[in-house]
């Protein structure tokens, strides 16, 4: 919460995304690995703020991702980004950060609706642009859009999530 407040003071909006939000919504234990997407600031400002909170790793900086390790958790902070398929396989992508992107646009690049839910850390509000909460209730994995097929690893993720969460895979996703 202190990190989100510090980011907000510099015009940043912090949204918890990914597995932690999904797991909270299905009442599973949340891990200490948290993914936070930061809107409204560039990577240099984000980096300067995060350095005050713990050990910062910049191994993903070229993709707009910074890893922060504190006493209590490990975080991946990322900027919203565009991904364009330019090659073969799961690494054949060109990425470009865009801090002004909307949450809905950023969430549209995620694999499944249940993984596109966000949680605004300061407003304490769930953001659900692709009806992931409905799919959680239905225990269904549904892909978000046509970019799903661009990454062959998503097929494996579908099988893994289906088994681990005990969710069915939507027929159109199959």
N, C-alpha and C positions, 0 to 999 in steps of 0.2 A: 504494500500500500504506500509506503514511503517513497519507493521508486516511482510509482505512478504519479504521485503528487509532484515530485521533482520534475518529471517529464512534462506534466501539465503546466507548470510554471514557465516552461520554455515553449509553450504552444503544442505540446505533444499529447496525443490521445492514446492510451494504452488499452489494448483489447487482448484478453486471455483467449487463446484459440486452441483448436486441435483436441487431442485426446483427453486433456484434463477437464475440459468443459463437457465433452461427451460422457466421460466417466462419472462426473458429478451428476449429470442429468439421468444416468441409469443407476445411480446410487452405488457405484463401485468406488473403491479406494483410489484416491488421486495420488499419483506418484510425486516425487520431488522434482521431476523434470517438467518444467513449465515453458510453454511457447507463448510469447507475447509479441503481438504485432503493434508497431508504433506508427501512428499516422501524424502527419503535420510537421515533421522535422527531418533534417538530413542526417546522414550517417555520422558525420563528424561531431555534430551536437549531441547525438545519442551516445556516441562513444565517450565524450567528455563527461557526461552526466553519470553514465554507468560505472566509470572508473572509481567513483566515490563510494560504491557500495560493495565492492569485493574484487576478486580476481577476474580480470577480463581477458578473454581469448578472442583473437580476431581472425581465426582460421577461415571463417566463412564470409569475411568482409567483402570480398568481390561479389558475393551474392546478396549483400545487404543484410547479413546475419552476424550477430555478435553473441558470444557465449559468456555468461556471467555466473560465477560460482560464489555463493555466499555461505555463511555457516549453516543456514537452514534449507537451502535449495539450489538447484542448478536451473538456469534460465537460458532459453534461446530467444533473443530479441531480434526481430526482423522488421524491415521496412516492407510495406506492400510492394508487390512487383508484378511485372508482366513476364510471361514465359512464352517464348516462341520456339516451336520445334524446328531445328535446323539440321539435325543429323539422325543417325540410327541409335536405337536403344534408349535407356533411361538417362543417359548423360548428354544426349544430343539436343540441348536446349540453350538458347540465348536468353539471359535474364536482364531486366532493367528495373531498378527501383523507381517508385513513384510515390513520394510521401503525400501527395494530394489526392491519391486514389480513394474512392469510397470503400467502406467496409464491404458492401455487397459485391463490388467488382473484385476486390481482393479475395473474398471467400469463393468466388466463382471458379478459381483455379484449383481449389481443393478437390479431393477425390470423391468423397461421399457426402451426402447431405448431413449425416450425423457428425461429420468432422468439420462442417462449415459453420457451426454454431459458435458465436463469440460471447464473451462476457466483458462488458465495459467495467473496468475496475473501479472507477470513481463514481459512476452513476448507478452501480450495482444493478445492471440491467442485462438480460440475455438478448442477444441479437441473432435472429434466425431467418435470414433472407431466403433460404431454400427448404423451409419446413422440415428441418432435421428433427425437431421435437416430435412431429407426427410420425416420422419414420422410427424414432426410438420407441414410441408407443406401439407401433405395429411390429417392432423387432425386425426391421427390414433395412438392408443396405441398398441404397439407390445412388447411382452416379449422378453428378451434377450436370455435365454437359458433354459435348463432343470431344473436348480435349482429353477426356478420360482415356481414350484409346491410344493417345500419343505416347504414354509411358507404359511399357510392358510390365513393369513391376506392380502396377495397380491390380493386375489379375491376381498376383500372389497376395497382395494386401487384402483383396476381397475374400480370398479363401481364409486367410489368417483371421480377419475380423469376424467372418461368419462363424468360424469354429470357436474363437475365444469369447465372443459376445453372445453366441447362440442366436444369431440373426439369420434370417433367410435373405437370399440375394434376389432383388427385383428381377423379373423376367427380362425387361429391356436392358438391364445391366449385364445379365448373362449373355 
